[in-house]
Amino acid sequence: MKKCLNILEEAIYCVYVNVLMSVEVGRINPVKHIEKYETGQLFFHRIFGYRGVILFPWLARVYDRDVVVKAENAAGKDVKGKTHTYYQTLIDERDCPFIRAQTEAVTFLGNQDTSRSLYAIPGLDYVAQEDILPYTATEKQPLQHELFDKFLMYYPNKDPPFGAQETLRSWQKKNHPWLELSDVHKETTENVRVTVIPFYMGYRESQTNSVYWWRYCIRLENLGEQSVQLRERHWRIFSLSGTLETVRGRGVVGQEPVLSKKSPAFQYSSHVSLQAPSGHMWGTFRMEREDGHLFDCRIPPFSLESKPDDKFCLKNPQC
């Protein structure tokens, strides 16, 4: 695993620690709170600790229900979105085994040639501005990812010394509809914060109906002192067609993650389909504290919105 010293904001060395040895990987740079980071900036993830590199930014609307709850006389008020910067990033494949997140779960429906198929890109992530800890590498090969050399080129006189190649700009333009991050939803219950990011993927047509697909990314983060474990999930899924579906089950993606002081966060992705171009999702996670206390952690409601004239073929050889 990787560990950085507590005073990360200072110009210190950050050390990569594995079972056998500790090696120096770079020097921490000043954190930017408002100014955007550039393409090619190397960073450590503040929560998950992995090494990554920034590809390009997204401007998202963040709907934080905690802000509304804390506001005076907030009863009945709508949650207003505030613009916030996120980044499309690559994750160093050497760090993937140690990350409590699904690094293989960023899926999208590409538009290669004339076919539209389901793709999965390993080691692709979305990172908020405040989760970026920038650094300058001392390694000759600072990041290991199959797309690093395809997307970025080394410029010795540039800071950061890596810049976008035309392949990155073309890839971003071609896959923009599937990669675009637009809305982020947050809510905290008993010191457990849930963040949801939905992505529209496209739809499949058949002779009888159309099925619309979305991917959603969930992060759970323990902000308290006691460890807490996710035991159950309870979803309510409303479709514009008029249906309301209830989904219950143990854990998430086959796991019942423990959120502790040492490992406070867990992130995963899943998919949902509707026979309508839009809908809503909301629900709860049943959590258990180390003292046995059970409580329902709210999942903030979020919209599932489609985009016009976007199609894809999924598990249908006749498409």
Phi, psi and chi 1 to 4 in degrees:
 res  aa     phi    psi   chi1   chi2   chi3   chi4
   1 MET       -  165.8  -67.9  -67.1  -69.3      -
   2 LYS  -103.8  144.1  -65.6 -178.2  -60.9  -60.1
   3 LYS  -137.0  133.0  -65.0 -178.8 -179.4  177.5
   4 CYS  -110.2  151.6  -66.2      -      -      -
   5 LEU   -64.2  157.7  -58.3 -179.7      -      -
   6 ASN   -62.4  -30.8  -68.3  -28.9      -      -
   7 ILE   -93.3   61.9   48.0  174.6      -      -
   8 LEU   -62.4  -31.7  -79.3  170.7      -      -
   9 GLU   -68.3  -18.0  -72.3   76.0    7.5      -
  10 GLU   -83.5  165.5  -63.3 -175.8   10.1      -
  11 ALA   -80.0   76.9      -      -      -      -
  12 ILE  -119.2  171.0   59.1  174.2      -      -
  13 TYR   -88.6  142.2  -76.2  101.2      -      -
  14 CYS  -106.9  138.4 -166.3      -      -      -
  15 VAL  -113.3  136.2  176.7      -      -      -
  16 TYR   -95.8  122.0 -177.0   82.3      -      -
  17 VAL  -112.4  122.3 -179.3      -      -      -
  18 ASN  -123.3 -171.0   60.1   24.7      -      -
  19 VAL   -63.9  -32.9  176.3      -      -      -
  20 LEU   -95.9  -37.2  -61.3  177.9      -      -
  21 MET  -160.5  167.4   60.1 -176.1  -64.2      -
  22 SER  -113.8  133.8  -59.4      -      -      -
  23 VAL  -132.2  143.8  -66.2      -      -      -
  24 GLU   -75.8  132.2  176.0 -171.5  -58.0      -
  25 VAL  -117.1  -18.1  -61.3      -      -      -
  26 GLY   169.8 -178.4      -      -      -      -
  27 ARG  -115.8  129.9 -177.7 -179.0  -67.1  -85.5
  28 ILE   -65.7  136.0  -67.2  -67.1      -      -
  29 ASN  -100.3  164.1  -62.1  -27.3      -      -
  30 PRO   -59.2  137.4  -24.3   34.3      -      -
  31 VAL   -76.5  137.6  172.8      -      -      -
  32 LYS   -99.5  124.9  -63.4 -179.6  179.4  179.3
  33 HIS   -95.9  -28.8  -61.2  -74.0      -      -
  34 ILE  -122.1  -49.9  -61.3  176.4      -      -
  35 GLU   -63.2  139.5 -176.6 -177.1   -3.8      -
  36 LYS   -77.5  150.6  -68.4 -177.7 -178.7  179.1
  37 TYR   -82.3  152.7  -66.1  104.2      -      -
  38 GLU   -92.2  159.0  -64.4 -176.1   30.9      -
  39 THR   -56.0  135.8  -65.7      -      -      -
  40 GLY    93.9   -3.2      -      -      -      -
  41 GLN   -71.5  123.7  175.5   64.3   63.1      -
  42 LEU   -79.2  149.1  -61.2  167.8      -      -
  43 PHE  -156.3  162.0   69.7   92.6      -      -
  44 PHE  -104.8  140.9  -70.9   95.9      -      -
  45 HIS   -78.7  126.9 -165.6  -68.7      -      -
  46 ARG   -61.3  -34.7 -176.8 -179.6   63.2   88.0
  47 ILE   -91.7  -50.5  -59.9  -63.3      -      -
  48 PHE   -95.0  -11.8  -64.9  110.8      -      -
  49 GLY    78.6   -3.4      -      -      -      -
  50 TYR   -74.6  159.9   65.7   73.1      -      -
  51 ARG   -85.3  140.3  -70.6  167.5  -71.4 -176.8
  52 GLY  -150.9  177.3      -      -      -      -
  53 VAL  -138.9  141.8   64.6      -      -      -
  54 ILE   -82.2  132.1  -70.2  173.8      -      -
  55 LEU   -95.7  -54.5  -63.2 -179.4      -      -
  56 PHE  -164.6  160.4   46.0   81.0      -      -
  57 PRO   -90.6  159.7   33.2  -35.0      -      -
  58 TRP  -127.3  145.2  -66.8  107.4      -      -
  59 LEU  -104.4  114.6  -75.3  179.6      -      -
  60 ALA  -113.9  155.6      -      -      -      -
  61 ARG   -94.3  119.3  -66.1 -175.3  -58.5  -86.3
  62 VAL  -100.7  122.9  177.4      -      -      -
  63 TYR  -106.8  100.7  -61.2   88.4      -      -
  64 ASP  -103.7  106.7 -167.8  -20.2      -      -
  65 ARG   -71.4  -20.1  -56.2 -174.9   74.5   84.5
  66 ASP   -65.2  -36.0  -61.8  -21.2      -      -
  67 VAL   -64.0  -39.8  174.4      -      -      -
  68 VAL   -67.8  -41.8  174.1      -      -      -
  69 VAL   -62.8  -38.0  170.9      -      -      -
  70 LYS   -77.0  -21.8  -67.0  177.3 -178.4  177.9
  71 ALA   -68.6  147.6      -      -      -      -
  72 GLU   -71.3  139.2  -65.5 -178.2    0.9      -
  73 ASN    53.4   43.4  -58.1  -41.3      -      -
  74 ALA   -88.2   -3.9      -      -      -      -
  75 ALA   -57.8  129.8      -      -      -      -
  76 GLY    83.8   -3.6      -      -      -      -
  77 LYS   -83.1  145.4  -71.2 -171.3  177.0 -178.5
  78 ASP   -75.8  154.0  -66.0  -27.9      -      -
  79 VAL   -80.9  121.1 -179.1      -      -      -
  80 LYS   -98.3  132.4  -64.6 -177.9  178.9  179.9
  81 GLY   -78.8  141.9      -      -      -      -
  82 LYS  -117.5  138.3  -68.4 -172.8  176.3 -179.3
  83 THR   -69.3  134.7  -57.8      -      -      -
  84 HIS  -145.6  148.6 -165.3   70.4      -      -
  85 THR   -92.2  128.8  -59.1      -      -      -
  86 TYR  -121.2  165.0  -79.8   72.0      -      -
  87 TYR  -130.4  139.6  -63.5   93.6      -      -
  88 GLN   -80.6  127.7 -166.2   86.8   69.2      -
  89 THR  -135.4  160.7   66.7      -      -      -
  90 LEU  -106.2  143.1  -65.2  179.8      -      -
  91 ILE  -103.4  136.5  -58.3  172.2      -      -
  92 ASP   -63.1  122.3 -165.5  -45.7      -      -
  93 GLU   -63.8  -21.0   63.2 -175.9   23.0      -
  94 ARG   -67.5  -23.8  -65.5  169.9  -66.6 -176.0
  95 ASP   -95.5  -12.9  -61.9  -18.3      -      -
  96 CYS   -54.7  -40.3  -72.2      -      -      -
  97 PRO   -63.8  -16.1  -22.9   34.6      -      -
  98 PHE  -104.3    0.4  -52.9  108.4      -      -
  99 ILE   -93.9  133.2  -55.1  171.3      -      -
 100 ARG   -86.7   59.1  -59.8 -169.8   75.6 -157.7
 101 ALA  -155.0  155.3      -      -      -      -
 102 GLN   -82.6   92.5  -71.9  179.8  -59.4      -
 103 THR   -74.1  -11.1   56.8      -      -      -
 104 GLU  -100.7    3.9   78.2  -72.9   -8.9      -
 105 ALA   -95.6    4.7      -      -      -      -
 106 VAL   -81.5   99.2  175.9      -      -      -
 107 THR  -109.2  151.3   52.4      -      -      -
 108 PHE  -155.6  166.6   69.1  100.3      -      -
 109 LEU  -106.4   99.7  -64.6  148.1      -      -
 110 GLY   -74.2 -178.6      -      -      -      -
 111 ASN  -136.2   54.6 -169.8   12.3      -      -
 112 GLN   -76.4  121.1  -57.9  -75.4  -10.9      -
 113 ASP    54.1 -122.8  -60.2  -36.3      -      -
 114 THR  -102.9   -3.4   58.0      -      -      -
 115 SER  -102.5  151.3   65.9      -      -      -
 116 ARG  -123.7  112.9  -61.2 -165.2  178.4 -169.2
 117 SER  -128.7  169.0  -56.3      -      -      -
 118 LEU   -85.1  126.8 -179.7   64.4      -      -
 119 TYR  -120.5  151.2  -66.7   87.1      -      -
 120 ALA  -129.2  126.4      -      -      -      -
 121 ILE  -108.9  114.1  -60.3 -179.0      -      -
 122 PRO   -70.2  142.0   26.3  -33.4      -      -
 123 GLY    72.2   30.8      -      -      -      -
 124 LEU  -113.0  134.0 -169.9   67.4      -      -
 125 ASP  -142.3  167.6 -158.8    3.9      -      -
 126 TYR  -118.9  125.2  -64.4   82.8      -      -
 127 VAL  -128.1  131.5 -176.9      -      -      -
 128 ALA   -73.3  154.9      -      -      -      -
 129 GLN   -51.8  -43.7  175.8   93.4   16.0      -
 130 GLU   -74.1  -10.5   63.3  -88.9   17.8      -
 131 ASP   -96.0    3.4  -72.1  -22.3      -      -
 132 ILE   -91.7  122.6  -62.6  -71.6      -      -
 133 LEU  -115.5   96.4  -65.1  174.7      -      -
 134 PRO   -71.8  148.3   28.5  -35.0      -      -
 135 TYR  -149.3  160.9   78.1   97.0      -      -
 136 THR  -106.7  127.6  -60.5      -      -      -
 137 ALA   -79.5  149.2      -      -      -      -
 138 THR  -104.6   -9.0   55.2      -      -      -
 139 GLU   -79.9  148.8  -62.0  174.9  -64.3      -
 140 LYS   -70.6  -35.9  -66.8 -178.2  179.2  179.6
 141 GLN  -116.1   89.0 -177.4   64.4   31.1      -
 142 PRO   -71.1  -23.5   28.2  -35.6      -      -
 143 LEU  -143.6  136.5 -164.1  100.5      -      -
 144 GLN  -109.6  110.4  -68.3 -174.7   14.5      -
 145 HIS  -160.1  139.9 -169.3  -72.7      -      -
 146 GLU   -61.9  -21.2   61.9  178.4  -13.0      -
 147 LEU   -96.2   -7.1  -64.0  177.1      -      -
 148 PHE   -59.0  -52.5 -175.8   81.2      -      -
 149 ASP   -73.5  -22.1  -68.9  -28.9      -      -
 150 LYS   -77.3  -33.8  -64.8  179.2 -178.9  178.5
 151 PHE   -95.3  -29.3  -74.6  169.5      -      -
 152 LEU  -125.6  150.2  -60.0  169.8      -      -
 153 MET  -127.5  146.9  179.4  176.3  -66.8      -
 154 TYR   -83.4  127.8 -179.6   69.6      -      -
 155 TYR  -123.9  103.7  -62.7   92.4      -      -
 156 PRO   -60.9  -26.8   21.2  -32.5      -      -
 157 ASN   -98.8   10.4  -62.4  -38.4      -      -
 158 LYS  -106.4  151.2 -177.2  178.5  176.6  -66.3
 159 ASP  -131.6  110.5 -175.4   22.6      -      -
 160 PRO   -68.1  157.5   26.7  -35.0      -      -
 161 PRO   -79.5    9.6   28.8  -35.2      -      -
 162 PHE  -120.1  135.2  -61.7   95.9      -      -
 163 GLY  -131.0  164.4      -      -      -      -
 164 ALA   -71.1  138.1      -      -      -      -
 165 GLN   -91.9  167.4  -63.0 -164.6   59.9      -
 166 GLU   -62.2  -29.8 -175.7   57.5   36.0      -
 167 THR   -62.0  -36.6   50.4      -      -      -
 168 LEU   -67.4  -45.1  173.7   58.0      -      -
 169 ARG   -63.2  -39.4  -71.6 -174.8  -78.1  -93.9
 170 SER   -67.2  -42.7  -62.0      -      -      -
 171 TRP   -63.6  -41.7 -178.0   80.9      -      -
 172 GLN   -62.9  -44.3  178.5 -175.1    3.5      -
 173 LYS   -66.0  -43.2 -178.5  178.5  179.8 -179.7
 174 LYS   -66.8  -38.6  178.2 -177.8  -68.5 -175.5
 175 ASN  -105.5   12.6  -62.1  -57.8      -      -
 176 HIS   -52.2  -45.2 -177.7  -82.5      -      -
 177 PRO   -60.4  -32.3  -21.9   33.7      -      -
 178 TRP   -88.7  -24.9  -38.9  115.7      -      -
 179 LEU   -94.0  -20.2  -64.4  171.4      -      -
 180 GLU   -56.1  128.7 -178.0 -179.0   14.9      -
 181 LEU  -101.9  121.3 -174.3  158.8      -      -
 182 SER  -121.0  -40.2   57.9      -      -      -
 183 ASP  -126.8  140.5  -64.3  -17.5      -      -
 184 VAL  -130.5  134.4  178.8      -      -      -
 185 HIS  -123.1  134.3  -56.7  -95.8      -      -
 186 LYS  -133.0  145.9  -63.2 -176.6  177.7 -174.8
 187 GLU  -159.5  142.9 -174.2  165.8    2.3      -
 188 THR  -119.0  133.1  -56.7      -      -      -
 189 THR  -128.1  120.8  -53.7      -      -      -
 190 GLU    47.8   49.2  -64.0 -165.7   28.2      -
 191 ASN    70.2   15.5  -72.5  -37.4      -      -
 192 VAL  -114.0  113.3  176.8      -      -      -
 193 ARG   -94.0  132.7  177.2 -174.1  -66.3  157.5
 194 VAL  -113.7  127.2  177.6      -      -      -
 195 THR  -117.8  131.6  -58.1      -      -      -
 196 VAL  -123.2  132.8 -175.3      -      -      -
 197 ILE  -127.1  111.5  -54.0  177.2      -      -
 198 PRO   -92.7  149.3   30.9  -30.0      -      -
 199 PHE  -134.3  130.3  -59.8   87.3      -      -
 200 TYR   -80.3  136.0  176.7   60.4      -      -
 201 MET  -109.7  -25.1  -64.4  175.7   61.6      -
 202 GLY   129.5 -168.7      -      -      -      -
 203 TYR  -144.2  160.3   72.7   91.6      -      -
 204 ARG  -116.8  133.5  179.2 -174.2   64.9 -174.4
 205 GLU  -102.8  144.9  -75.4 -173.7  -43.7      -
 206 SER  -134.8 -176.4   66.9      -      -      -
 207 GLN   -69.7  -22.0  -65.5 -179.1  -11.4      -
 208 THR  -107.0  -29.3   56.8      -      -      -
 209 ASN  -159.9  176.9   61.0   12.0      -      -
 210 SER  -121.1  137.3  -64.7      -      -      -
 211 VAL  -117.3  123.5 -179.9      -      -      -
 212 TYR  -100.8  139.9  -62.4   79.0      -      -
 213 TRP  -122.3  142.6  -72.8   81.6      -      -
 214 TRP  -134.1  151.2  -70.0  -95.8      -      -
 215 ARG  -110.1  142.6  179.8  179.6   85.3 -108.9
 216 TYR  -133.7  138.3   56.4   91.3      -      -
 217 CYS  -107.4  130.7  178.0      -      -      -
 218 ILE  -118.0  130.7  -56.5  -80.8      -      -
 219 ARG  -120.2  130.0 -177.1 -158.0  -74.8 -173.3
 220 LEU  -109.2  135.1  -64.5  102.6      -      -
 221 GLU  -138.1  126.3 -172.6  175.0   -4.2      -
 222 ASN   -87.7  115.0 -176.3    7.1      -      -
 223 LEU   -97.6   -0.9  -53.5  178.4      -      -
 224 GLY   -99.7 -171.3      -      -      -      -
 225 GLU   -90.3  -36.7  -63.8  -64.1  -35.4      -
 226 GLN   -83.4  146.2  -70.5 -167.5   52.2      -
 227 SER   -69.9  150.7  -64.8      -      -      -
 228 VAL  -141.8  144.3   61.4      -      -      -
 229 GLN  -122.7  136.2 -175.4  169.6   13.6      -
 230 LEU   -79.5  124.3 -169.2  157.3      -      -
 231 ARG  -106.7  -44.2  -68.1  -61.0 -169.4 -176.6
 232 GLU  -140.9  160.3  -60.5  175.6   -0.9      -
 233 ARG  -123.3  146.8   67.9 -172.6 -174.3  -80.0
 234 HIS  -140.3  110.4  177.2 -157.6      -      -
 235 TRP  -110.9  146.2  -78.5  106.2      -      -
 236 ARG  -122.0  124.8  -56.7  -82.5  -80.9  178.1
 237 ILE  -123.6  113.4  -53.2  169.3      -      -
 238 PHE  -104.7  132.7  174.5   76.2      -      -
 239 SER  -110.1  146.7  170.5      -      -      -
 240 LEU   -60.7  -18.8 -170.7   62.3      -      -
 241 SER   -71.0  -10.9   62.1      -      -      -
 242 GLY   106.9    0.9      -      -      -      -
 243 THR   -91.0  148.9   61.9      -      -      -
 244 LEU  -129.4  114.8  179.5   61.3      -      -
 245 GLU  -107.9  140.4 -179.3 -178.4    3.2      -
 246 THR  -112.9  130.4  -61.9      -      -      -
 247 VAL  -124.6  124.7  177.9      -      -      -
 248 ARG  -125.7  150.3  -66.6  179.4 -178.9  -90.0
 249 GLY  -177.7  167.9      -      -      -      -
 250 ARG   -77.8  133.7  -64.8  -72.1  -61.6 -179.0
 251 GLY    56.1 -158.7      -      -      -      -
 252 VAL  -140.3  139.7  -68.5      -      -      -
 253 VAL    42.2   43.2  -67.6      -      -      -
 254 GLY    76.4   10.9      -      -      -      -
 255 GLN  -129.2  156.9  -58.7 -176.0   52.8      -
 256 GLU  -123.9   77.2  -64.4 -178.1   23.8      -
 257 PRO   -65.8  144.2   24.9  -34.8      -      -
 258 VAL   -99.2  129.1  175.3      -      -      -
 259 LEU  -105.2  110.1  -50.3  178.3      -      -
 260 SER  -121.9  179.0   62.4      -      -      -
 261 LYS   -64.3  -34.9  -71.2  -71.8  -70.5 -175.7
 262 LYS   -75.1  -40.1 -177.6  178.4  179.7 -179.0
 263 SER  -130.4   81.4  -59.2      -      -      -
 264 PRO   -80.7   -9.0   29.6  -35.5      -      -
 265 ALA  -130.8  153.5      -      -      -      -
 266 PHE  -144.5  139.7 -179.9   80.4      -      -
 267 GLN  -135.1  138.6 -177.7  171.1  -64.6      -
 268 TYR  -149.7  166.8   75.6   95.7      -      -
 269 SER  -128.1  152.1  -65.9      -      -      -
 270 SER  -148.3 -179.8 -169.4      -      -      -
 271 HIS  -131.6  154.7  -58.8   84.0      -      -
 272 VAL  -143.5  147.6   62.9      -      -      -
 273 SER  -129.1  147.0   63.1      -      -      -
 274 LEU  -133.1  152.4  -59.0  175.8      -      -
 275 GLN   -94.7   44.1  -66.7 -174.1    8.7      -
 276 ALA  -159.2  155.1      -      -      -      -
 277 PRO   -75.1   -5.5   25.5  -34.3      -      -
 278 SER  -157.9  166.6   64.2      -      -      -
 279 GLY  -178.5 -166.4      -      -      -      -
 280 HIS  -141.4  153.4  -70.3   82.3      -      -
 281 MET  -133.5  145.6  -71.5 -179.0   65.5      -
 282 TRP  -160.2  172.1   67.4   96.1      -      -
 283 GLY   167.5 -159.1      -      -      -      -
 284 THR  -145.4  155.4   56.6      -      -      -
 285 PHE  -111.6  127.9  -67.8  122.6      -      -
 286 ARG   -81.8  118.3  173.4   57.4   60.0   91.4
 287 MET  -111.7  150.9  -47.5  -63.2  -67.8      -
 288 GLU  -128.6  123.5 -177.7  178.3    3.6      -
 289 ARG   -80.1  166.7  -65.6 -157.1 -177.1  -79.7
 290 GLU   -64.8  -20.0   56.3 -171.5   50.6      -
 291 ASP   -89.2    5.2   60.3    5.1      -      -
 292 GLY    93.4   -6.9      -      -      -      -
 293 HIS   -66.2  127.9  171.0   63.5      -      -
 294 LEU  -104.3  140.7  -65.9  170.1      -      -
 295 PHE  -154.1  159.0   63.8   96.6      -      -
 296 ASP   -97.6  120.4  -71.8  -32.2      -      -
 297 CYS   -93.7  122.2 -179.6      -      -      -
 298 ARG   -71.7  137.1  -68.1 -177.5  -63.2  -84.7
 299 ILE   -97.0  120.0  -55.6  170.2      -      -
 300 PRO   -60.6  138.1   22.9  -33.3      -      -
 301 PRO   -64.4  142.1   22.3  -31.3      -      -
 302 PHE  -144.5  152.4   57.4   96.4      -      -
 303 SER   -87.1  148.0  -62.3      -      -      -
 304 LEU  -111.4  104.0  -58.0  171.2      -      -
 305 GLU  -116.6  133.6  -59.5  -68.1  -16.1      -
 306 SER   -90.6  171.7   62.1      -      -      -
 307 LYS  -119.4  146.2  -60.7  176.0 -177.2  178.6
 308 PRO   -68.9  143.7   26.2  -35.5      -      -
 309 ASP    63.3   28.5  -58.5  -36.5      -      -
 310 ASP  -111.1  125.6  -72.0  -33.3      -      -
 311 LYS  -128.7  162.7  -56.6  178.2 -177.4  179.4
 312 PHE  -155.2  162.4   72.5   93.5      -      -
 313 CYS  -110.0  125.3  -64.3      -      -      -
 314 LEU  -136.1  117.1  179.4   63.5      -      -
 315 LYS    54.9   36.5  -63.0 -179.6 -179.6  178.7
 316 ASN  -140.9   95.7 -173.7  -10.0      -      -
 317 PRO   -65.5  -12.5   24.3  -33.7      -      -
 318 GLN   -86.9   -6.7  -57.8  -57.8  -41.5      -
 319 CYS   -68.5      -  -72.9      -      -      -
